[in-house]
Amino acid sequence: MLNYLFKKYRINAAGNSTFESLLAKMDTNKDGKLALSEAQGLLKDDFSTIDANKDGFLTKEEYADASRIQGRK
C-alpha cells in the first residue's frame, strides 16, 4: 500500500516538493507537519507506518525516510 501512496503523491527520496504539496492540501492548522486528524485517504491508512517516532505527526524527515525505505523494496 505504501508503494501506491508514494506513486500517487510522487514522493521522491528527498521528500521535498511532494511533502510541501501534501502540506498545502492537508495541513489545516499550517504548523508544517501533518497530524493523523489532518491526513486523508491512504496517507491516513499508513500514517502509523510512516510516523517513525510515534508522536502523532508526520514531518518532512519521516516522509523522506519512508520514501527511501520504500524505494529499496
Secondary structure, 3 states (H helix, E strand, C coil): CHHHHHHHCCCCCCCHHHHHHHHHHHCCCCCCCEECCCCCHHHHHCHHHHCCCCCCEECHHHHHHHHHHHHCC
